[in-house]
Amino acid sequence: MSNNELLRLIPKVDDMINNEKLAEAAHNMSRHMVLDAIREVIDETRNKILNSEVTEPDDLNLDKLIDKIASRAADNNEMNLKKVVNATGVVLHTNLGRALISSGLREKVWEIAESYSTLEYNIKTGERGSRYDHVEGLITKITGA
């Protein structure tokens, strides 16, 4: 089968996004994430055809493409940061997130992060402030500046 014939067998993005199996796989992610995965897999498939890595219509099996797209979308939806165990012996390891924060501080940060805050608002003046105002005094005190 020629490359042009194989290229014509690649499903359209619109047909893929409306596929029931993909819709089910995309239940916990955005439509945009699924569309990106569809486009990535279709582009890879197209390149494989053009590079003669795909030579048979069976290699373009719809179920296989759908599974690959669902897997790609799930991978792309994963958080990049992962919890790891620091077994290096280096306490403040710059590659592993530096120093840990206490659970009490984590709870306070989360309490503020899950709502609106005074990040760039000065309550005293009622006007826009600077996010650096929150740490300026601490840094001055620590460094003796």
Secondary structure, DSSP 8 states (H G I E B T S, - for coil): --HHHHHHTS--HHHHHT-HHHHHHTTTS-HHHHHHHHHHHHHHHHHHHHTTS--SGGGG-HHHHHHHHHHHHHHHHS-S-------SS-TT-GGGTSS---HHHHHHHHHHHTS---TTEETTTTEE--TTHHHHHHHHHHHT-
